């Protein structure tokens, strides 16, 4: 049980750090996309 809990904590920390890096680099969260990016993906 302790290993499962430790793995869960590691996954949560990794997710938080990933979102923090994305916010720092791009200036927005991954689910926040500009309208122009949405149009480009729809045209493809």
JOGI-V90594 format. One record per residue. N is the residue number from 1. RES is the residue in one small letter. SS is DSSP state (helix for helix, strand for strand, loop for the rest). D_LAST is the distance of its C-alpha to the last C-alpha in Angstrom with 1 decimal. Layout:
n=N res=RES ss=SS d_last=D_LAST
n=N res=RES ss=SS d_last=D_LAST
//
This chain:
n=1 res=x ss=loop d_last=46.5
n=2 res=x ss=helix d_last=46.6
n=3 res=x ss=helix d_last=44.0
n=4 res=x ss=helix d_last=41.6
n=5 res=x ss=helix d_last=42.2
n=6 res=x ss=helix d_last=41.8
n=7 res=x ss=helix d_last=38.5
n=8 res=x ss=helix d_last=37.3
n=9 res=x ss=helix d_last=38.5
n=10 res=x ss=helix d_last=36.7
n=11 res=x ss=helix d_last=33.4
n=12 res=x ss=helix d_last=33.9
n=13 res=x ss=helix d_last=34.8
n=14 res=x ss=helix d_last=31.9
n=15 res=x ss=helix d_last=29.5
n=16 res=x ss=helix d_last=31.3
n=17 res=x ss=helix d_last=31.2
n=18 res=x ss=helix d_last=27.5
n=19 res=x ss=helix d_last=26.8
n=20 res=x ss=helix d_last=29.4
n=21 res=x ss=helix d_last=27.9
n=22 res=x ss=helix d_last=24.4
n=23 res=x ss=helix d_last=26.1
n=24 res=x ss=helix d_last=28.2
n=25 res=x ss=helix d_last=25.5
n=26 res=x ss=helix d_last=22.7
n=27 res=x ss=loop d_last=25.0
n=28 res=x ss=loop d_last=23.3
n=29 res=x ss=loop d_last=22.9
n=30 res=x ss=loop d_last=19.8
n=31 res=x ss=loop d_last=19.3
n=32 res=x ss=loop d_last=19.6
n=33 res=x ss=loop d_last=16.3
n=34 res=x ss=loop d_last=16.2
n=35 res=x ss=helix d_last=14.7
n=36 res=x ss=helix d_last=12.8
n=37 res=x ss=helix d_last=11.1
n=38 res=x ss=helix d_last=10.3
n=39 res=x ss=helix d_last=8.9
n=40 res=x ss=helix d_last=6.6
n=41 res=x ss=helix d_last=5.4
n=42 res=x ss=helix d_last=5.5
n=43 res=x ss=helix d_last=3.8
n=44 res=x ss=loop d_last=0.0
//
